Amino acid sequence: MPETIGQGGIEHDARSADRFVPPAPFPKPGERASLWQGLKTFSSQIEGLPAEVFEGDAWRPPVPGMPLFVMAPDAVRRVLLSEADAFPQGDLFARIMRPVWGDGLLLAQGAAWRAQRHAAAHAFRAAEMPALAPFFVTAADAAILRWRNSPDGRVDLFEEMKRVAFDVILDAMLSGAEHFDRDAFKRDISLFFADVNRMRLSYFLRADAYHARRPQRTSAHKAGLMAAIAALVEARRTAPPRGDLVDLLLAARDPETGEGFSDAQLCDNLLGFIMAGHETTAVALTWALYLVARHEPTRTRLRAEVNAVTGGADVGPDHIPNLVFTRQVVSEAMRLYPPAFLLTRISARDTELCGHPVKAGQRVNIPVYALHRRADTWHDPHAFDPDRFAPSAPAPDRFRYLPFGAGPRICIGAAFAMAEIVTVLATIVRAVEIDPPADETVWPQTGLALHPRHGMPVRVTPR
């Protein structure tokens, strides 16, 4: 049974009185896989992970047809980078994501993928992302104002961060959407995402060939959303620039061909970016705020840095690169609670990984959650310690720290997400006190992202 160290709160030892092991499941050292532990994966994919995944190079559950888990950096490199074409995402992944992304970047293949990726990479350049700081600050300030007007200050931080992330997406991507009802669009997006996020029994049928031959179904909520986005794209092609992501995407060109996105590709990608930048960013912000609220030394350092860098002003484009410790906190939060907790691929041919034979069509899993908590990579791996990511600290192995994936399919919005999370975290922590929930009520739950199982009910007090 996985050990649940951390539910008791801050733990004291000879090394540091400030050591904090936040609530999360992980096995006791040397604890072997068992049937009881394996059954837990049906309710949460991280609770069933045995010590073999936290300690070994590769592991396959002793049940026919189960995926191979690979943890050795060289094997992860092969799957995600050097032999990425031999390990595609597979038809189950496409079945889950097609209703959102259509023929957009996430699911495009071959030449279509390369053209979209090259064009989008110019829109999502890291150097461009700080310029979007005003959008991030506006969404965070709106949340702070809601909390100040709350009668008792009680809010569900996870729901609030979903709203903040959603507001950022709408403002940064759809700021020219005056011609349609934003509230109705938000409602329809929420309904659409709820429909897409529903787990279906067929998802547990791992045979990719089964999903390849099934007809694709989509949500009844999609048509209206796509019509609204298409109208926006048409209007923005001839409108003055607004300095948002739509402008960057409209101007993006494949450096090899000079071609930009077609209207259809732009619409598919905008809907996909809305989804990708919504849930994952919200959970990262929720966990970061919980950890900061729970750990007073980190909270003190973070506030001191924000005040020193900004001088009390709103976080601006020039401030983001200098919020070094704030970024460390975000990086550590995403280590302990990676939104994308598991990467999964299908082997396109017979091969081997770490001495294990892999047949064509078999699934290969990269357990990001376990990689982020391995004792052979991280000192005191389950403890919260932002200084792991200090500029003076050794950089983690890029195939042992995968908050945004790796290789050609690495999350293209990583720089956007980091700029947003750093800005919103700095803005909120400086403005309010957050009284976190009791540790025993906090627990990570797997879904499309690693979210808090019971939400994150907190009390917020203005500073």
C-alpha positions as CSV (number, residue, x, y, z in Angstrom):
1,M,0.0,0.0,0.0
2,P,1.5,3.4,-0.9
3,E,2.8,5.4,2.0
4,T,1.0,8.7,2.6
5,I,3.7,10.7,4.3
6,G,2.8,14.3,4.4
7,Q,-0.8,14.1,5.6
8,G,0.4,15.1,9.0
9,G,1.8,18.4,7.8
10,I,5.3,19.9,8.3
11,E,7.7,17.3,9.5
12,H,10.6,18.1,11.6
13,D,14.0,16.3,11.4
14,A,17.6,17.1,12.0
15,R,18.2,18.6,8.6
16,S,15.5,21.3,8.5
17,A,12.7,22.5,10.8
18,D,11.0,23.8,7.7
19,R,10.8,20.5,5.8
20,F,7.3,19.9,4.4
21,V,6.1,16.7,2.7
22,P,2.8,17.5,1.0
23,P,0.0,14.9,0.8
24,A,0.5,12.5,-2.1
25,P,0.7,8.7,-2.6
26,F,4.0,6.9,-3.1
27,P,5.2,3.4,-2.1
28,K,7.5,2.6,0.8
29,P,11.1,1.9,-0.3
30,G,11.3,-1.6,-1.6
31,E,7.6,-2.2,-1.5
32,R,6.8,-4.6,-4.4
33,A,3.8,-4.6,-6.7
34,S,0.7,-6.4,-5.6
35,L,-2.7,-7.2,-6.9
36,W,-4.4,-4.9,-4.3
37,Q,-2.1,-2.0,-5.2
38,G,-2.7,-2.6,-8.9
39,L,-6.4,-2.4,-8.6
40,K,-6.1,1.1,-7.3
41,T,-5.2,2.3,-10.8
42,F,-8.9,2.0,-11.8
43,S,-9.6,5.0,-9.4
44,S,-6.3,6.8,-9.7
45,Q,-3.5,6.0,-12.0
46,I,-0.8,7.2,-9.6
47,E,-1.9,5.3,-6.5
48,G,-1.3,2.0,-8.1
49,L,2.3,2.7,-9.1
50,P,4.6,0.3,-7.2
51,A,8.2,0.8,-6.0
52,E,9.4,-0.8,-9.3
53,V,8.3,2.4,-11.1
54,F,10.0,4.7,-8.6
55,E,13.2,2.7,-8.5
56,G,13.7,0.6,-11.6
57,D,14.5,1.3,-15.3
58,A,11.4,-0.4,-16.7
59,W,8.5,-2.5,-15.4
60,R,5.6,-4.3,-16.9
61,P,2.6,-5.5,-14.7
62,P,2.4,-9.3,-14.6
63,V,-0.8,-9.3,-16.6
64,P,-0.9,-10.1,-20.3
65,G,-1.4,-7.1,-22.6
66,M,-0.4,-4.5,-20.0
67,P,1.8,-1.5,-21.0
68,L,5.5,-1.4,-20.4
69,F,6.5,1.5,-18.0
70,V,9.9,3.0,-18.9
71,M,11.8,5.2,-16.6
72,A,15.5,5.0,-17.7
73,P,16.5,8.4,-19.2
74,D,17.9,6.7,-22.3
75,A,14.7,4.8,-22.9
76,V,12.6,7.9,-22.3
77,R,14.8,9.8,-24.8
78,R,14.2,7.1,-27.4
79,V,10.5,7.1,-27.0
80,L,10.0,10.9,-26.9
81,L,12.9,12.2,-29.1
82,S,15.4,10.0,-31.0
83,E,12.8,7.4,-32.1
84,A,9.7,9.5,-31.7
85,D,8.3,8.5,-35.1
86,A,8.4,4.8,-34.0
87,F,6.3,5.7,-30.9
88,P,3.2,7.6,-32.0
89,Q,0.5,8.6,-29.6
90,G,-1.9,6.0,-30.9
91,D,-5.6,5.8,-31.8
92,L,-7.0,5.9,-28.3
93,F,-5.3,9.2,-27.7
94,A,-6.6,10.5,-31.0
95,R,-10.1,9.3,-30.1
96,I,-10.1,11.3,-26.9
97,M,-8.5,14.4,-28.3
98,R,-10.0,14.6,-31.9
99,P,-13.3,16.2,-30.8
100,V,-11.2,19.1,-29.4
101,W,-8.2,19.4,-31.8
102,G,-9.7,18.3,-35.1
103,D,-6.9,18.5,-37.6
104,G,-4.9,20.9,-35.4
105,L,-1.4,20.7,-34.2
106,L,-1.8,18.0,-31.5
107,L,-3.1,15.3,-33.8
108,A,-1.6,16.4,-37.2
109,Q,0.9,14.0,-38.7
110,G,3.8,14.1,-41.2
111,A,4.1,17.2,-43.4
112,A,0.9,18.7,-42.0
113,W,2.3,18.5,-38.4
114,R,5.7,20.0,-39.4
115,A,4.1,23.0,-41.2
116,Q,1.8,23.7,-38.3
117,R,4.5,23.2,-35.7
118,H,7.0,25.5,-37.4
119,A,4.4,28.2,-37.8
120,A,3.1,27.9,-34.2
121,A,6.6,27.9,-32.8
122,H,7.0,31.5,-34.1
123,A,3.8,32.5,-32.4
124,F,4.8,30.9,-29.0
125,R,8.3,32.1,-28.8
126,A,9.4,32.5,-25.2
127,A,10.6,36.1,-25.9
128,E,7.1,37.1,-26.9
129,M,5.2,35.7,-23.8
130,P,6.1,38.4,-21.2
131,A,4.3,40.9,-23.4
132,L,1.0,39.1,-22.5
133,A,1.5,40.0,-18.8
134,P,-1.4,42.6,-18.8
135,F,-3.8,39.8,-19.7
136,F,-2.6,37.6,-16.9
137,V,-2.7,40.4,-14.3
138,T,-6.3,41.4,-15.4
139,A,-7.6,37.9,-14.8
140,A,-5.8,37.6,-11.4
141,D,-7.1,41.0,-10.3
142,A,-10.6,40.1,-11.2
143,A,-10.3,37.0,-9.0
144,I,-8.9,39.0,-6.1
145,L,-11.8,41.5,-6.4
146,R,-14.4,38.6,-6.4
147,W,-12.8,37.3,-3.2
148,R,-12.8,40.7,-1.5
149,N,-16.5,40.9,-2.2
150,S,-17.2,37.5,-0.8
151,P,-19.1,37.6,2.5
152,D,-16.9,35.1,4.3
153,G,-13.9,34.8,1.9
154,R,-14.5,31.1,1.4
155,V,-13.8,29.9,-2.2
156,D,-12.8,26.7,-4.0
157,L,-9.4,27.7,-5.2
158,F,-9.4,25.0,-7.9
159,E,-12.6,26.4,-9.4
160,E,-11.3,29.9,-9.1
161,M,-8.1,29.0,-10.9
162,K,-10.0,27.4,-13.7
163,R,-11.9,30.6,-14.0
164,V,-8.7,32.7,-14.0
165,A,-7.1,30.4,-16.6
166,F,-10.3,30.6,-18.7
167,D,-10.4,34.4,-18.5
168,V,-6.7,34.5,-19.6
169,I,-7.4,32.3,-22.6
170,L,-10.5,34.3,-23.6
171,D,-8.7,37.6,-23.3
172,A,-5.3,36.6,-24.7
173,M,-6.8,34.5,-27.6
174,L,-10.2,35.9,-28.2
175,S,-9.9,39.6,-27.3
176,G,-11.6,40.5,-30.6
177,A,-14.7,38.5,-29.8
178,E,-17.0,41.5,-29.3
179,H,-19.4,40.1,-31.8
180,F,-20.5,37.1,-29.7
181,D,-21.8,36.6,-26.2
182,R,-18.7,35.8,-24.0
183,D,-20.8,34.5,-21.1
184,A,-22.6,32.1,-23.5
185,F,-19.3,31.1,-25.0
186,K,-17.9,30.3,-21.5
187,R,-21.0,28.3,-20.7
188,D,-20.8,26.3,-24.0
189,I,-17.0,25.7,-23.6
190,S,-17.6,24.4,-20.0
191,L,-20.3,22.0,-21.3
192,F,-18.1,20.9,-24.2
193,F,-15.1,20.2,-21.9
194,A,-17.3,18.4,-19.4
195,D,-18.5,16.2,-22.2
196,V,-15.0,15.6,-23.6
197,N,-13.6,14.9,-20.1
198,R,-16.1,12.1,-19.3
199,M,-14.3,8.8,-18.9
200,R,-15.9,6.1,-21.1
201,L,-15.6,2.4,-20.5
202,S,-14.1,2.0,-24.0
203,Y,-11.1,4.0,-22.9
204,F,-10.0,1.1,-20.7
205,L,-9.9,-1.2,-23.8
206,R,-6.2,-0.8,-24.6
207,A,-6.1,-2.5,-28.0
208,D,-5.3,0.4,-30.4
209,A,-6.8,-1.5,-33.3
210,Y,-10.2,-1.5,-31.6
211,H,-10.2,2.3,-31.4
212,A,-8.8,2.7,-34.9
213,R,-11.8,1.1,-36.5
214,R,-14.5,2.7,-34.4
215,P,-16.4,5.7,-35.8
216,Q,-15.5,9.0,-34.3
217,R,-18.1,10.8,-32.3
218,T,-18.0,14.4,-31.2
219,S,-19.9,16.6,-28.7
220,A,-23.2,18.2,-29.6
221,H,-21.7,21.4,-28.0
222,K,-18.9,21.8,-30.6
223,A,-20.7,23.1,-33.7
224,G,-21.7,26.4,-32.1
225,L,-18.2,27.0,-30.6
226,M,-16.5,26.4,-34.0
227,A,-19.0,28.8,-35.7
228,A,-18.1,31.5,-33.1
229,I,-14.4,31.0,-33.5
230,A,-14.6,31.0,-37.3
231,A,-16.5,34.3,-37.2
232,L,-13.7,35.7,-34.9
233,V,-11.0,34.5,-37.2
234,E,-12.7,36.1,-40.2
235,A,-13.1,39.4,-38.4
236,R,-9.6,39.5,-37.1
237,R,-7.9,38.9,-40.4
238,T,-8.8,42.5,-41.4
239,A,-8.9,44.1,-37.9
240,P,-6.2,46.2,-36.4
241,P,-3.7,44.2,-34.2
242,R,-4.5,43.8,-30.5
243,G,-1.3,42.3,-29.2
244,D,-2.8,39.0,-28.3
245,L,-2.1,35.4,-29.3
246,V,-4.5,35.6,-32.2
247,D,-2.3,38.3,-33.7
248,L,0.8,36.1,-33.2
249,L,-1.0,33.1,-34.8
250,L,-2.3,35.1,-37.7
251,A,1.2,36.4,-38.4
252,A,2.9,33.0,-37.9
253,R,4.6,31.5,-41.0
254,D,6.4,28.3,-41.7
255,P,10.0,29.5,-42.2
256,E,10.5,26.8,-44.9
257,T,7.4,27.5,-47.0
258,G,6.3,30.9,-45.9
259,E,2.8,29.5,-45.4
260,G,0.6,30.4,-42.5
261,F,-2.4,28.7,-40.9
262,S,-5.5,28.2,-43.0
263,D,-8.8,29.4,-41.4
264,A,-9.7,25.8,-40.7
265,Q,-6.4,25.0,-39.0
266,L,-6.5,28.2,-37.0
267,C,-10.0,27.4,-35.7
268,D,-9.0,23.8,-34.8
269,N,-5.9,25.1,-33.0
270,L,-7.6,27.9,-31.2
271,L,-10.2,25.4,-29.7
272,G,-7.3,23.1,-28.8
273,F,-5.3,25.8,-27.2
274,I,-8.3,26.9,-25.2
275,M,-8.5,23.4,-23.7
276,A,-4.8,22.9,-23.3
277,G,-4.3,26.3,-21.6
278,H,-7.3,25.9,-19.3
279,E,-7.2,22.7,-17.2
280,T,-3.5,22.1,-17.0
281,T,-2.7,25.7,-16.1
282,A,-5.5,25.8,-13.5
283,V,-4.2,22.7,-11.7
284,A,-0.6,24.0,-11.7
285,L,-1.7,27.3,-10.2
286,T,-3.9,25.5,-7.6
287,W,-1.1,23.3,-6.4
288,A,1.4,26.2,-6.4
289,L,-0.9,28.3,-4.3
290,Y,-1.6,25.5,-1.9
291,L,2.1,24.8,-1.4
292,V,2.9,28.5,-0.9
293,A,-0.1,28.9,1.5
294,R,1.1,25.8,3.4
295,H,4.8,26.7,3.7
296,E,5.4,30.0,5.4
297,P,9.2,30.3,4.6
298,T,8.4,30.0,0.9
299,R,5.5,32.5,1.2
300,T,7.8,35.0,2.9
301,R,10.5,34.7,0.3
302,L,8.1,34.9,-2.6
303,R,6.5,38.1,-1.4
304,A,9.8,39.7,-0.7
305,E,10.9,38.9,-4.3
306,V,7.7,40.2,-5.9
307,N,7.9,43.5,-4.0
308,A,11.6,43.9,-4.7
309,V,11.2,43.2,-8.4
310,T,8.0,45.2,-9.0
311,G,8.3,48.0,-6.5
312,G,4.6,47.5,-5.6
313,A,3.4,47.9,-9.3
314,D,1.5,45.4,-11.3
315,V,3.7,42.6,-12.6
316,G,4.8,43.7,-16.1
317,P,6.6,42.2,-19.0
318,D,10.0,43.4,-17.7
319,H,9.4,41.9,-14.3
320,I,8.7,38.3,-15.3
321,P,12.3,37.3,-16.2
322,N,13.4,38.6,-12.8
323,L,10.9,36.7,-10.7
324,V,13.5,33.9,-10.3
325,F,12.3,32.4,-7.0
326,T,8.7,32.6,-8.1
327,R,9.6,30.5,-11.1
328,Q,11.4,28.1,-8.8
329,V,8.2,27.6,-6.8
330,V,6.2,26.9,-10.0
331,S,8.8,24.4,-11.2
332,E,8.8,22.6,-7.8
333,A,5.0,22.5,-7.7
334,M,5.0,21.0,-11.2
335,R,7.5,18.4,-10.0
336,L,5.4,17.3,-7.1
337,Y,2.1,17.5,-8.9
338,P,2.7,17.4,-12.6
339,P,-0.5,18.2,-14.5
340,A,0.5,15.7,-17.3
341,F,1.3,12.9,-14.9
342,L,1.6,10.2,-17.5
343,L,2.8,10.2,-21.1
344,T,1.7,7.2,-23.2
345,R,2.8,6.0,-26.7
346,I,2.2,3.0,-29.0
347,S,5.1,1.1,-30.5
348,A,4.8,1.2,-34.3
349,R,7.1,-1.8,-34.7
350,D,8.7,-4.7,-32.8
351,T,11.5,-3.4,-30.6
352,E,13.0,-3.6,-27.1
353,L,13.3,-1.1,-24.3
354,C,15.6,-1.7,-21.3
355,G,15.8,-5.3,-22.3
356,H,12.1,-5.8,-22.5
357,P,10.6,-6.9,-25.8
358,V,7.9,-4.6,-27.2
359,K,5.6,-5.8,-29.9
360,A,4.1,-3.5,-32.6
361,G,0.9,-2.1,-31.2
362,Q,1.8,-2.4,-27.6
363,R,1.6,0.6,-25.3
364,V,4.6,2.2,-23.6
365,N,4.0,4.5,-20.6
366,I,6.3,7.1,-19.2
367,P,5.1,7.7,-15.5
368,V,6.0,11.4,-15.2
369,Y,4.7,11.5,-11.6
370,A,7.1,8.7,-10.5
371,L,10.0,10.2,-12.5
372,H,9.6,13.4,-10.5
373,R,9.9,11.6,-7.2
374,R,12.8,9.2,-7.8
375,A,15.4,9.1,-5.0
376,D,18.2,8.5,-7.5
377,T,17.4,11.9,-9.1
378,W,16.1,14.1,-6.3
379,H,17.3,14.5,-2.8
380,D,14.4,13.9,-0.3
381,P,12.2,13.5,-3.4
382,H,8.7,13.9,-1.7
383,A,9.6,17.1,0.1
384,F,8.7,20.6,-1.1
385,D,11.9,22.4,-1.9
386,P,11.9,25.2,-4.5
387,D,15.7,25.6,-4.2
388,R,16.1,22.4,-6.3
389,F,15.5,24.8,-9.2
390,A,17.8,27.7,-8.0
391,P,20.1,29.1,-10.7
392,S,23.1,27.7,-8.8
393,A,21.6,24.1,-8.6
394,P,22.5,21.5,-11.1
395,A,19.9,21.3,-13.9
396,P,17.7,18.2,-13.7
397,D,18.1,15.6,-16.4
398,R,15.7,16.7,-19.2
399,F,14.3,13.1,-19.4
400,R,13.7,12.9,-15.6
401,Y,11.9,16.2,-15.3
402,L,9.0,16.4,-17.8
403,P,6.4,19.0,-16.8
404,F,5.7,19.8,-20.5
405,G,6.9,16.5,-22.1
406,A,9.9,16.4,-24.4
407,G,10.9,15.9,-27.9
408,P,9.2,17.1,-31.0
409,R,5.8,16.8,-29.3
410,I,6.8,18.9,-26.3
411,C,4.0,21.3,-25.2
412,I,4.3,24.3,-27.6
413,G,2.6,26.5,-25.0
414,A,5.1,25.9,-22.2
415,A,6.5,29.4,-22.3
416,F,3.0,30.9,-22.3
417,A,2.0,28.7,-19.4
418,M,5.1,29.5,-17.3
419,A,4.7,33.3,-17.9
420,E,1.0,33.0,-17.0
421,I,1.5,30.9,-13.8
422,V,4.4,33.1,-12.6
423,T,2.5,36.3,-13.1
424,V,-0.8,35.1,-11.5
425,L,1.0,33.4,-8.6
426,A,3.0,36.6,-7.9
427,T,-0.1,38.8,-8.2
428,I,-2.3,36.7,-5.9
429,V,0.2,35.9,-3.2
430,R,1.1,39.5,-2.7
431,A,-2.6,40.6,-2.4
432,V,-4.2,38.0,-0.2
433,E,-3.6,35.5,2.6
434,I,-4.9,32.0,1.8
435,D,-5.8,29.7,4.7
436,P,-5.3,26.3,3.2
437,P,-7.4,23.2,3.9
438,A,-6.3,20.6,6.4
439,D,-3.7,18.3,4.9
440,E,-5.8,15.2,5.4
441,T,-8.4,16.6,3.0
442,V,-5.9,17.3,0.2
443,W,-5.1,14.5,-2.3
444,P,-4.2,14.4,-6.0
445,Q,-6.6,12.7,-8.3
446,T,-5.9,11.7,-11.9
447,G,-8.1,12.7,-14.8
448,L,-7.0,14.5,-17.9
449,A,-4.7,16.4,-15.5
450,L,-3.6,15.8,-11.9
451,H,-6.2,17.8,-10.0
452,P,-7.1,17.9,-6.2
453,R,-9.6,15.2,-5.5
454,H,-11.9,17.3,-3.3
455,G,-11.2,20.6,-4.9
456,M,-9.3,23.1,-2.8
457,P,-11.7,24.9,-0.4
458,V,-9.8,27.8,1.3
459,R,-10.5,31.0,3.1
460,V,-9.1,34.1,1.4
461,T,-8.3,37.3,3.4
462,P,-7.1,40.6,1.7
463,R,-3.7,41.8,2.9
